[in-house]
Amino acid sequence: MQDLRLEKLAFILTTYSCNIQKGENVLIDLYDSGIELALALVKNIYKVGGYPFVDFTDERLKRCLLLGTNEEHIKLLTEFAVWKMSKMQAYIGIRGFKNITQLSDVKDNKMLLYTSIYNQKVHSQLRVKKTKWVVLRYPNNSMAQLAGMSLEAFEDFYFKVCTLDYSKMSKLMDPLVERMQNACDVYIKGQGTDLKFSIKDIPVVKCAGVFNIPDGEVFTAPVKDSVNGVVTFNCPTVYQGTVFENVKLKFKDGRIVEATSSNTQRLNAILDTDEGARYIGEFSLGLNPFINFPLKDILFDEKINGSFHLTPGQAYETADNGNRSSIHWDMVCIQRKEYGGGEIYFDGELIRKDGDFVPEDLQVLNSANWHM
């Protein structure tokens, strides 16, 4: 891997995504791999006068801990992690999972303890709200294999999508943000999809390299009880260590009343985690011009050019529809022609057809018009 590419990415993360200032504490949180990037980050953080801290988690050890944990243990782990996170002004999470199904055999009750106590208090309530943060993946053989690519080709792809000009992307997103802010009714039509909901008065957020790398989406949330119809997701989705394909959800007054997939039983078990898991907490349009196929990694897949995603579970407070859950599960549908096509309407106006934006002021976001 070329040091110059790592240096460029570390510079973006330090100065753009987290905007590290002198005297700020920065937690670099590694999962499974990413030491080379961590080394570059430590140097860059020191250069701007920050103080780097590093954690490393091995997913095999995490699985072993979760298999035998209990509520008392999780609360102690949470207490320690909350103390540490409270000392940080910024957080950079690097996930380089060597096996995406490592946690697939952890029992539902153990995962619920972890997500509802540890994740909620450490990440949802503290890290997301109180720090400047960004999360990203790190290229390895596992990710390359899932993408159907050689490691060298995948690394080239990874650095292309992770180091594009996000300040430029941010400006190009503004007309879409304005249209979504002014929209009330959304209608999505496609193969296995006929869905209507309202986004009236829900805030709209553009994502251009601040919280995620790679990035490229604009999101809001449906009015909680407004979702009606059916949606089919043509991207595989990985959640809690299990791969799901052909997820189909049927809604009535906002609630998921029927859910099927390649693993229908496990799908419904997750959706039954709590009441909020059967309502949608996010609606987003993906538009990264260089991500064109599923990688079975949501940080990439939710940004796919010509896609949209809906999220059973927790709403973000920045685009809040009031839904609360320990689940936040992004499910992606690609609407480009080669994936079956589809249409999205705002208040009866055709906004996107077969993955391309139709209104003239939004066409700059189409991949054919994007220039590095």
Secondary structure, DSSP 8 states (H G I E B T S, - for coil): --HHHHHHHHHIIIIIIS---TT-EEEEEEES--HHHHHHHHHHHHHTT-EEEEEEE-HHHHHHHHHH--HHHHHHHHHHHHHHHHT-SEEEEEE--S-TTTTTTS-HHHHHHIIIIIIIIIIIIIIHHHSEEEEEE---HHHHHHTTS-HHHHHHHHHHHHSS-HHHHHHHHHHHHHHHHH--EEEEEETTEEEEEE-TT---EEESSSSEES--EEEE---TT--EEEEEE-S-EEETTEEE-SEEEEEETTEEEEEE-TTHHHHHHHHTSSGGGGSEEEEEEE-BTT--S--S-HHHHTTBTTEEEEEEB---GGG--S---S-B--EEEE-SGGGT-EEEEETTEEEEETTEE-SGGGGGGSGGG---
